[in-house]
Amino acid sequence: MGRPTVTRILRIFATALLSCAIALLAVAQTSSPSPKKDSAMHAKGTFDVKVAPVAEDKADGIALGRYSLDKQYHGDLEAASKGEMLSAGGEVKGSGAYVAVERVTGTLNGRKGSFALAHKGTMGQGKMELSVTVVPDSGTGQLVGLSGTLNIVIADGKHSYDFEYSLPPSQ
């Protein structure tokens, strides 16, 4: 295969992997909700994401990709995000994995600062696991002490989030 073909395949794979991961996470969350903490707060809204390839490689039937992420969050979280994603997949369509980290900077329900999110997603044989959590001790500004889980949903081609989080009381 020529380079343009591999690049195109990896870009399609990464987009499909991310979309499937988000859709399957929404289904999994609906069928088995996680226990809620009494002190948990919520932020909900939408986001736009741009995924661009940075590096791609395919050998021995395994595709590896590296992508830049550029997001804009709207709603209770008004923020911009930059990040990177690594992906891997074999010859079986719909199976693969990704990890990503992103730095989010903006305002969360009126509190300004930044924090990092860590993503881990795998899918195969119709099973999907996706986790997006706040990196411990990554909060800055008025978000120092932030912890939580960001749930991603795709419905009708639009991205949204439900962020369950905890923060220490305001000073």
Order of alpha helices (4+ residues) and beta strands (2+ residues): alpha-beta-beta-beta-beta-beta-beta-beta-beta
